[in-house]
C-alpha cells in the first residue's frame, strides 16, 4: 500500500531533486512519516544550512524500514519520540514522484542555523 512520507534536505539540493529525484546516500534514503519531524532532523544535523526543503513522496510501505541509527536520547531532544520518526529505504525516489507532489513541498528557515562555516 502506498503511503506519503517526507524527506528533508538543504534547500540548495532542491533543483537536483527535481531533476534526478532523491538518490541513495551510502545505500539508503532517510525520511519520516511526518513533515515537521523530517524538518527537525535535517535542521538539527545541518547547522550551517540557513534554509531547508521538505519533499513529500509516495512509497509502498513494504519498502520502508525503521532506522535504528539514532539514539532514543536524540529523538527526545528533537521531541520526535515516535516509531515513524526515522525511516529508511533502499529505493531511489524518482523525480516524477517528487514532481507529482510539487504543490506540497515545504521550505523552512533553519531555527538551529549558526551561520556559514566558510
Secondary structure as UniProt FT lines:
FT   STRAND          2..10
FT   HELIX           11..13
FT   HELIX           14..20
FT   TURN            26..27
FT   STRAND          28..32
FT   HELIX           35..45
FT   TURN            47..48
FT   STRAND          51..60
FT   HELIX           61..63
FT   STRAND          65..66
FT   HELIX           72..78
FT   TURN            83..84
FT   STRAND          87..89
FT   HELIX           95..100
FT   HELIX           102..104
FT   STRAND          106..109
FT   TURN            111..112
//
